[in-house]
Amino acid sequence: MIKGTPELIAGRREEIINACETLYQTKSFKEITLKDIGNEVPFSRPTIYNYFETKEEIFLALFEREYERWNGDLSAILELPGPLDRKELASKIAQSLSSRPQLLKLLSMNNYDMEANSRTELLTEFKKAYGRSMELFGALLCRFCPEMSDRDIENFLYLFFPFMFGIYPYTAVTDKQRAAMREANVPYVYQSVYELTFRCLCRLLDVNP
């Protein structure tokens, strides 16, 4: 059992997640170690193990926080006072994702390994944040597209959420990747997160972009 006040426990947990987030701005998941994270926090590295047993658990907590931040964005759309047509809804959702590059980057990682190397209770908390995203998305469709049936909404969710896993690799192409594609004669046209997401949503909502 972790000792300390709830405020201290929550604060230290956030410091560990923040340290991971800082490192993730310049390093890849594979490059980051628990030692690296320990060097970024103001307490001893062994203390980290009171909160997280593996690096994957820390990344899962960061992933959960990113979903919660996106949930705030989706809630804000849901609470808008006026109606939105389908094109306007697609634009609002695309804007919400374009402001969450870290969520998209985490989505592009190997989630299977991250989840496999995390304790069940932490994985459950992550799934709650993920599930809340799907719930809010469904609520948006119910409110702004009332003619959609429950089956339509279910089909929409199970097409769009897997689509999100591929957004980051298509919108964050490195110079090395561009050079390789030129050498391989693979055509590449850059699209922003907003453009790619907006067009996909318009297609799923059956509206012209």
Backbone as CSV, one residue per row, in Angstrom:
resi,resn,N_x,N_y,N_z,CA_x,CA_y,CA_z,C_x,C_y,C_z
1,MET,0.839,-1.197,0.000,0.000,0.000,0.000,0.873,1.246,0.000
2,ILE,0.536,2.224,-0.834,1.318,3.450,-0.923,1.022,4.330,0.285
3,LYS,2.078,4.831,0.937,1.904,5.692,2.099,1.876,7.159,1.673
4,GLY,1.128,7.951,2.440,1.056,9.382,2.152,-0.378,9.844,2.008
5,THR,-0.556,11.153,2.010,-1.894,11.713,1.837,-2.372,11.482,0.404
6,PRO,-3.679,11.496,0.172,-4.186,11.347,-1.204,-3.602,12.398,-2.143
7,GLU,-3.393,13.613,-1.631,-2.831,14.686,-2.452,-1.397,14.366,-2.859
8,LEU,-0.605,13.849,-1.895,0.790,13.499,-2.188,0.856,12.354,-3.192
9,ILE,0.031,11.350,-2.989,0.022,10.191,-3.897,-0.359,10.623,-5.307
10,ALA,-1.432,11.421,-5.410,-1.881,11.884,-6.733,-0.835,12.788,-7.366
11,GLY,-0.200,13.648,-6.557,0.815,14.562,-7.081,2.029,13.836,-7.622
12,ARG,2.502,12.849,-6.895,3.677,12.094,-7.358,3.355,11.280,-8.608
13,ARG,2.167,10.738,-8.636,1.752,9.979,-9.824,1.752,10.895,-11.051
14,GLU,1.220,12.101,-10.887,1.203,13.058,-11.992,2.616,13.463,-12.398
15,GLU,3.506,13.601,-11.423,4.891,13.965,-11.744,5.560,12.888,-12.592
16,ILE,5.272,11.635,-12.288,5.839,10.530,-13.070,5.282,10.556,-14.492
17,ILE,3.977,10.744,-14.618,3.356,10.801,-15.944,3.876,12.004,-16.722
18,ASN,4.022,13.145,-16.039,4.544,14.346,-16.702,5.967,14.133,-17.198
19,ALA,6.771,13.426,-16.405,8.157,13.149,-16.809,8.169,12.290,-18.069
20,CYS,7.299,11.289,-18.101,7.190,10.432,-19.286,6.746,11.259,-20.487
21,GLU,5.785,12.138,-20.287,5.285,12.983,-21.371,6.389,13.877,-21.926
22,THR,7.198,14.455,-21.042,8.302,15.320,-21.473,9.302,14.542,-22.327
23,LEU,9.664,13.362,-21.871,10.626,12.546,-22.618,10.059,12.113,-23.967
24,TYR,8.749,11.880,-23.992,8.104,11.392,-25.216,8.067,12.453,-26.316
25,GLN,8.346,13.697,-25.952,8.390,14.754,-26.959,9.618,14.621,-27.867
26,THR,10.688,14.022,-27.352,11.942,13.938,-28.108,12.468,12.511,-28.295
27,LYS,11.878,11.549,-27.601,12.335,10.166,-27.692,11.175,9.246,-28.036
28,SER,11.512,8.085,-28.557,10.475,7.102,-28.869,10.179,6.256,-27.639
29,PHE,9.097,5.517,-27.714,8.723,4.617,-26.621,9.858,3.644,-26.306
30,LYS,10.463,3.075,-27.330,11.527,2.093,-27.113,12.755,2.700,-26.461
31,GLU,13.032,3.966,-26.760,14.216,4.622,-26.216,14.076,4.992,-24.744
32,ILE,12.876,5.262,-24.300,12.649,5.732,-22.934,12.712,4.560,-21.952
33,THR,13.463,4.738,-20.879,13.585,3.716,-19.842,13.056,4.253,-18.515
34,LEU,12.838,3.356,-17.582,12.427,3.785,-16.250,13.513,4.647,-15.598
35,LYS,14.767,4.361,-15.916,15.866,5.178,-15.401,15.753,6.608,-15.921
36,ASP,15.438,6.755,-17.213,15.251,8.090,-17.792,14.143,8.845,-17.065
37,ILE,13.034,8.153,-16.848,11.905,8.782,-16.163,12.293,9.147,-14.735
38,GLY,13.034,8.247,-14.080,13.486,8.514,-12.718,14.369,9.728,-12.620
39,ASN,15.144,9.979,-13.674,16.029,11.149,-13.675,15.257,12.463,-13.809
40,GLU,13.990,12.378,-14.214,13.181,13.578,-14.446,12.305,13.954,-13.253
41,VAL,12.214,13.065,-12.262,11.335,13.347,-11.117,12.166,13.752,-9.896
42,PRO,11.585,14.532,-8.971,12.333,15.046,-7.826,12.396,14.091,-6.638
43,PHE,12.184,12.799,-6.872,12.301,11.826,-5.796,13.049,10.611,-6.338
44,SER,13.407,9.698,-5.479,14.261,8.584,-5.873,13.569,7.670,-6.873
45,ARG,14.356,7.090,-7.757,13.788,6.220,-8.783,13.025,5.029,-8.199
46,PRO,13.510,4.378,-7.117,12.737,3.263,-6.554,11.320,3.651,-6.135
47,THR,11.108,4.944,-5.837,9.774,5.398,-5.447,8.766,5.193,-6.576
48,ILE,9.246,5.249,-7.808,8.353,5.062,-8.958,7.625,3.729,-8.868
49,TYR,8.313,2.696,-8.343,7.722,1.364,-8.305,6.553,1.273,-7.312
50,ASN,6.403,2.284,-6.458,5.232,2.320,-5.583,3.960,2.647,-6.368
51,TYR,4.161,3.223,-7.551,3.036,3.684,-8.358,2.877,2.897,-9.653
52,PHE,3.988,2.555,-10.261,3.972,1.841,-11.540,5.027,0.747,-11.516
53,GLU,4.662,-0.432,-11.992,5.608,-1.552,-11.990,6.424,-1.624,-13.267
54,THR,5.910,-1.068,-14.355,6.592,-1.146,-15.644,6.507,0.186,-16.377
55,LYS,7.365,0.336,-17.342,7.302,1.514,-18.216,5.972,1.549,-18.952
56,GLU,5.492,0.389,-19.343,4.225,0.320,-20.074,3.072,0.875,-19.240
57,GLU,3.111,0.655,-17.926,2.048,1.179,-17.068,2.053,2.709,-17.043
58,ILE,3.242,3.296,-17.080,3.329,4.762,-17.097,2.776,5.297,-18.410
59,PHE,3.138,4.666,-19.502,2.615,5.096,-20.807,1.105,4.883,-20.882
60,LEU,0.610,3.820,-20.282,-0.828,3.580,-20.282,-1.551,4.693,-19.513
61,ALA,-0.933,5.150,-18.419,-1.512,6.254,-17.646,-1.494,7.545,-18.456
62,LEU,-0.424,7.767,-19.213,-0.355,8.939,-20.091,-1.430,8.834,-21.174
63,PHE,-1.595,7.648,-21.712,-2.604,7.376,-22.736,-4.008,7.653,-22.179
64,GLU,-4.254,7.188,-20.950,-5.541,7.426,-20.289,-5.804,8.922,-20.141
65,ARG,-4.772,9.658,-19.746,-4.924,11.100,-19.567,-5.231,11.793,-20.884
66,GLU,-4.618,11.318,-21.962,-4.892,11.903,-23.278,-6.334,11.654,-23.706
67,TYR,-6.855,10.458,-23.431,-8.261,10.189,-23.728,-9.165,11.100,-22.899
68,GLU,-8.792,11.304,-21.627,-9.606,12.167,-20.773,-9.610,13.607,-21.288
69,ARG,-8.476,14.056,-21.791,-8.416,15.409,-22.362,-9.290,15.500,-23.607
70,TRP,-9.253,14.485,-24.437,-10.109,14.471,-25.632,-11.574,14.386,-25.241
71,ASN,-11.845,13.625,-24.174,-13.223,13.550,-23.687,-13.743,14.935,-23.309
72,GLY,-12.857,15.770,-22.747,-13.254,17.140,-22.439,-13.612,17.913,-23.693
73,ASP,-12.845,17.697,-24.761,-13.131,18.352,-26.042,-14.479,17.881,-26.610
74,LEU,-14.715,16.576,-26.558,-15.967,16.031,-27.078,-17.163,16.518,-26.257
75,SER,-16.974,16.606,-24.941,-18.043,17.101,-24.077,-18.389,18.545,-24.419
76,ALA,-17.361,19.340,-24.736,-17.589,20.741,-25.088,-18.429,20.856,-26.363
77,ILE,-18.180,19.964,-27.329,-18.989,19.958,-28.561,-20.428,19.566,-28.231
78,LEU,-20.562,18.544,-27.388,-21.889,18.056,-27.021,-22.705,19.133,-26.316
79,GLU,-22.030,20.019,-25.596,-22.716,21.050,-24.816,-22.957,22.343,-25.596
80,LEU,-22.582,22.371,-26.876,-22.849,23.568,-27.669,-24.352,23.847,-27.703
81,PRO,-24.749,25.115,-27.591,-26.181,25.431,-27.479,-26.998,25.216,-28.750
82,GLY,-26.411,25.459,-29.904,-27.173,25.379,-31.145,-26.988,24.072,-31.877
83,PRO,-27.757,23.870,-32.941,-27.611,22.653,-33.754,-26.375,22.722,-34.644
84,LEU,-25.923,21.560,-35.066,-24.830,21.451,-36.043,-25.309,20.540,-37.159
85,ASP,-25.033,20.918,-38.410,-25.317,19.962,-39.474,-24.159,18.968,-39.530
86,ARG,-24.265,17.976,-40.388,-23.269,16.895,-40.403,-21.868,17.392,-40.756
87,LYS,-21.802,18.325,-41.688,-20.505,18.868,-42.075,-19.880,19.660,-40.934
88,GLU,-20.691,20.422,-40.229,-20.192,21.192,-39.090,-19.739,20.257,-37.970
89,LEU,-20.482,19.176,-37.751,-20.094,18.201,-36.740,-18.756,17.562,-37.093
90,ALA,-18.593,17.183,-38.363,-17.328,16.598,-38.816,-16.175,17.560,-38.583
91,SER,-16.394,18.834,-38.843,-15.355,19.841,-38.661,-14.978,19.987,-37.187
92,LYS,-15.966,20.027,-36.308,-15.699,20.177,-34.878,-14.903,18.992,-34.332
93,ILE,-15.288,17.795,-34.740,-14.576,16.601,-34.262,-13.150,16.564,-34.825
94,ALA,-13.008,16.916,-36.097,-11.678,16.951,-36.714,-10.788,17.962,-36.009
95,GLN,-11.338,19.100,-35.645,-10.580,20.102,-34.900,-10.147,19.565,-33.541
96,SER,-11.030,18.815,-32.890,-10.690,18.277,-31.570,-9.523,17.304,-31.649
97,LEU,-9.451,16.521,-32.721,-8.337,15.575,-32.865,-7.058,16.258,-33.326
98,SER,-7.193,17.317,-34.113,-5.993,18.010,-34.587,-5.246,18.684,-33.442
99,SER,-5.937,18.909,-32.312,-5.286,19.503,-31.147,-4.776,18.443,-30.178
100,ARG,-4.847,17.174,-30.555,-4.409,16.078,-29.700,-3.366,15.192,-30.407
101,PRO,-2.240,15.776,-30.860,-1.242,14.958,-31.562,-0.645,13.852,-30.696
102,GLN,-0.548,14.117,-29.389,0.027,13.083,-28.521,-0.899,11.878,-28.400
103,LEU,-2.196,12.100,-28.367,-3.147,10.984,-28.365,-2.980,10.157,-29.631
104,LEU,-2.867,10.833,-30.761,-2.720,10.126,-32.035,-1.389,9.385,-32.110
105,LYS,-0.351,9.975,-31.539,0.956,9.314,-31.520,0.896,8.051,-30.674
106,LEU,0.254,8.131,-29.521,0.111,6.958,-28.655,-0.748,5.887,-29.327
107,LEU,-1.770,6.307,-30.051,-2.619,5.354,-30.766,-1.832,4.568,-31.806
108,SER,-0.806,5.206,-32.383,-0.044,4.557,-33.446,0.967,3.541,-32.905
109,MET,1.141,3.498,-31.574,2.072,2.561,-30.964,1.464,1.163,-30.892
110,ASN,2.287,0.205,-30.409,1.815,-1.166,-30.240,1.054,-1.257,-28.918
111,ASN,-0.240,-1.018,-28.966,-1.040,-1.034,-27.742,-1.124,-2.414,-27.108
112,TYR,-0.960,-3.437,-27.915,-1.045,-4.802,-27.388,0.012,-5.018,-26.309
113,ASP,1.264,-4.627,-26.594,2.339,-4.807,-25.616,2.121,-3.924,-24.396
114,MET,1.663,-2.697,-24.618,1.429,-1.773,-23.513,0.404,-2.348,-22.545
115,GLU,-0.680,-2.879,-23.097,-1.744,-3.416,-22.260,-1.332,-4.744,-21.627
116,ALA,-0.571,-5.551,-22.356,-0.157,-6.863,-21.840,0.775,-6.723,-20.645
117,ASN,1.529,-5.631,-20.584,2.507,-5.436,-19.516,2.038,-4.447,-18.459
118,SER,0.725,-4.339,-18.305,0.139,-3.478,-17.280,-0.804,-4.297,-16.409
119,ARG,-0.890,-3.940,-15.135,-1.791,-4.635,-14.223,-3.260,-4.400,-14.612
120,THR,-4.082,-5.373,-14.272,-5.486,-5.329,-14.681,-6.200,-4.083,-14.176
121,GLU,-5.912,-3.674,-12.932,-6.624,-2.525,-12.374,-6.281,-1.228,-13.115
122,LEU,-5.031,-1.116,-13.578,-4.638,0.070,-14.342,-5.211,0.009,-15.757
123,LEU,-5.235,-1.184,-16.311,-5.820,-1.356,-17.643,-7.322,-1.034,-17.611
124,THR,-7.964,-1.405,-16.519,-9.392,-1.115,-16.381,-9.656,0.387,-16.356
125,GLU,-8.826,1.135,-15.629,-8.990,2.590,-15.585,-8.785,3.209,-16.970
126,PHE,-7.820,2.682,-17.703,-7.596,3.157,-19.067,-8.813,2.871,-19.942
127,LYS,-9.353,1.673,-19.825,-10.505,1.289,-20.646,-11.726,2.157,-20.327
128,LYS,-11.832,2.624,-19.081,-12.934,3.512,-18.729,-12.839,4.818,-19.507
129,ALA,-11.617,5.377,-19.607,-11.431,6.627,-20.355,-11.709,6.407,-21.833
130,TYR,-11.227,5.284,-22.367,-11.489,4.934,-23.765,-12.987,4.734,-24.011
131,GLY,-13.621,4.013,-23.089,-15.054,3.767,-23.219,-15.865,5.052,-23.147
132,ARG,-15.394,6.000,-22.332,-16.066,7.286,-22.243,-15.988,8.032,-23.566
133,SER,-14.877,7.892,-24.275,-14.748,8.523,-25.594,-15.798,7.975,-26.558
134,MET,-15.955,6.665,-26.562,-16.958,6.058,-27.443,-18.364,6.478,-27.038
135,GLU,-18.592,6.560,-25.732,-19.905,6.984,-25.235,-20.224,8.413,-25.666
136,LEU,-19.244,9.314,-25.511,-19.451,10.711,-25.899,-19.644,10.839,-27.411
137,PHE,-18.884,10.065,-28.155,-19.006,10.101,-29.614,-20.408,9.654,-30.028
138,GLY,-20.879,8.592,-29.396,-22.230,8.119,-29.690,-23.277,9.161,-29.333
139,ALA,-23.059,9.870,-28.220,-23.985,10.921,-27.811,-24.007,12.063,-28.817
140,LEU,-22.835,12.388,-29.379,-22.768,13.430,-30.408,-23.599,13.040,-31.632
141,LEU,-23.472,11.802,-32.037,-24.237,11.333,-33.202,-25.734,11.306,-32.914
142,CYS,-26.088,10.900,-31.691,-27.507,10.886,-31.320,-28.093,12.295,-31.348
143,ARG,-27.327,13.261,-30.863,-27.865,14.615,-30.781,-27.917,15.315,-32.136
144,PHE,-26.808,15.240,-32.876,-26.709,16.028,-34.100,-27.113,15.264,-35.363
145,CYS,-27.246,13.952,-35.247,-27.689,13.137,-36.387,-28.808,12.213,-35.907
146,PRO,-29.931,12.771,-35.463,-30.987,11.968,-34.838,-31.604,10.915,-35.754
147,GLU,-31.416,11.066,-37.057,-31.971,10.079,-37.982,-31.152,8.788,-38.030
148,MET,-29.959,8.785,-37.415,-29.134,7.575,-37.398,-29.699,6.574,-36.400
149,SER,-29.769,5.323,-36.808,-30.249,4.267,-35.916,-29.131,3.826,-34.978
150,ASP,-29.478,3.039,-33.975,-28.463,2.508,-33.064,-27.434,1.684,-33.830
151,ARG,-27.894,0.932,-34.823,-26.980,0.114,-35.631,-26.063,1.011,-36.466
152,ASP,-26.611,2.100,-37.007,-25.796,3.050,-37.772,-24.678,3.623,-36.901
153,ILE,-25.030,3.995,-35.678,-24.057,4.587,-34.766,-22.992,3.565,-34.385
154,GLU,-23.423,2.351,-34.109,-22.466,1.288,-33.770,-21.494,1.055,-34.920
155,ASN,-22.002,0.963,-36.140,-21.142,0.763,-37.308,-20.178,1.932,-37.481
156,PHE,-20.670,3.144,-37.256,-19.837,4.339,-37.363,-18.670,4.254,-36.380
157,LEU,-18.960,3.954,-35.114,-17.920,3.906,-34.081,-16.858,2.861,-34.395
158,TYR,-17.297,1.699,-34.892,-16.340,0.625,-35.140,-15.614,0.761,-36.485
159,LEU,-15.927,1.819,-37.191,-15.126,2.193,-38.356,-14.185,3.349,-38.007
160,PHE,-14.710,4.342,-37.289,-13.911,5.539,-37.032,-12.832,5.309,-35.978
161,PHE,-13.128,4.603,-34.905,-12.125,4.429,-33.856,-10.911,3.623,-34.337
162,PRO,-11.082,2.547,-35.116,-9.892,1.912,-35.694,-9.152,2.831,-36.673
163,PHE,-9.884,3.666,-37.389,-9.259,4.629,-38.308,-8.277,5.537,-37.573
164,MET,-8.584,5.897,-36.332,-7.721,6.822,-35.592,-6.324,6.262,-35.355
165,PHE,-6.187,4.939,-35.334,-4.873,4.333,-35.114,-3.895,4.672,-36.241
166,GLY,-4.421,4.995,-37.410,-3.536,5.243,-38.549,-3.335,6.701,-38.900
167,ILE,-3.950,7.623,-38.146,-3.844,9.038,-38.503,-2.424,9.553,-38.350
168,TYR,-1.796,9.272,-37.225,-0.477,9.851,-36.930,0.575,9.477,-37.975
169,PRO,0.714,8.202,-38.352,1.746,7.857,-39.331,1.573,8.556,-40.675
170,TYR,0.350,8.910,-41.025,0.097,9.571,-42.309,0.279,11.081,-42.242
171,THR,0.297,11.625,-41.040,0.379,13.081,-40.896,1.673,13.555,-40.228
172,ALA,2.516,12.627,-39.814,3.786,12.990,-39.170,4.934,12.255,-39.854
173,VAL,5.020,12.434,-41.155,6.029,11.737,-41.959,7.377,12.451,-41.837
174,THR,8.421,11.691,-41.545,9.758,12.268,-41.376,10.440,12.471,-42.733
175,ASP,11.516,13.255,-42.726,12.297,13.466,-43.955,12.845,12.134,-44.476
176,LYS,13.249,11.277,-43.567,13.776,9.966,-43.961,12.708,9.144,-44.669
177,GLN,11.491,9.178,-44.140,10.397,8.431,-44.765,10.029,9.021,-46.125
178,ARG,10.036,10.344,-46.223,9.738,10.992,-47.498,10.764,10.592,-48.556
179,ALA,12.043,10.582,-48.141,13.108,10.217,-49.069,12.955,8.770,-49.536
180,ALA,12.610,7.891,-48.606,12.428,6.481,-48.952,11.259,6.296,-49.911
181,MET,10.192,7.042,-49.708,9.044,6.936,-50.609,9.368,7.453,-52.003
182,ARG,10.176,8.520,-52.064,10.604,9.016,-53.381,11.435,7.961,-54.092
183,GLU,12.350,7.323,-53.356,13.196,6.294,-53.948,12.367,5.086,-54.409
184,ALA,11.288,4.821,-53.669,10.440,3.674,-54.000,9.328,4.038,-54.983
185,ASN,9.338,5.314,-55.437,8.308,5.800,-56.361,6.889,5.646,-55.801
186,VAL,6.761,5.890,-54.503,5.449,5.856,-53.850,4.938,7.283,-53.742
187,PRO,3.828,7.606,-54.393,3.305,8.975,-54.322,2.829,9.312,-52.920
188,TYR,3.124,10.514,-52.472,2.693,10.933,-51.142,2.222,12.374,-51.204
189,VAL,1.012,12.588,-50.775,0.453,13.936,-50.704,0.155,14.221,-49.240
190,TYR,0.803,15.242,-48.699,0.624,15.546,-47.281,-0.802,16.004,-46.990
191,GLN,-1.353,15.470,-45.924,-2.633,15.941,-45.397,-2.477,16.150,-43.898
192,SER,-3.069,17.221,-43.400,-3.013,17.488,-41.965,-3.968,16.547,-41.235
193,VAL,-3.832,16.508,-39.905,-4.754,15.716,-39.097,-6.186,16.162,-39.367
194,TYR,-6.379,17.463,-39.431,-7.729,17.982,-39.665,-8.267,17.510,-41.017
195,GLU,-7.480,17.671,-42.074,-7.939,17.313,-43.416,-8.294,15.832,-43.511
196,LEU,-7.398,14.989,-43.013,-7.607,13.542,-43.109,-8.836,13.119,-42.304
197,THR,-8.946,13.659,-41.095,-10.064,13.291,-40.226,-11.382,13.842,-40.758
198,PHE,-11.371,15.077,-41.203,-12.592,15.708,-41.707,-13.141,14.942,-42.905
199,ARG,-12.266,14.550,-43.837,-12.731,13.830,-45.025,-13.280,12.452,-44.663
200,CYS,-12.632,11.792,-43.714,-13.123,10.488,-43.275,-14.500,10.634,-42.623
201,LEU,-14.651,11.621,-41.751,-15.927,11.823,-41.078,-17.033,12.181,-42.064
202,CYS,-16.692,13.022,-43.032,-17.691,13.377,-44.051,-18.140,12.145,-44.822
203,ARG,-17.193,11.270,-45.130,-17.546,10.049,-45.858,-18.457,9.165,-45.009
204,LEU,-18.113,9.028,-43.723,-18.934,8.196,-42.848,-20.306,8.802,-42.581
205,LEU,-20.358,10.129,-42.597,-21.621,10.827,-42.359,-22.397,11.068,-43.660
206,ASP,-21.824,10.625,-44.762,-22.481,10.733,-46.072,-22.800,12.176,-46.424
207,VAL,-21.765,13.015,-46.330,-21.911,14.430,-46.677,-20.686,14.856,-47.481
208,ASN,-20.857,15.774,-48.409,-19.738,16.245,-49.213,-18.827,17.127,-48.371
209,PRO,-17.497,16.899,-48.412,-16.577,17.736,-47.622,-16.489,19.154,-48.183
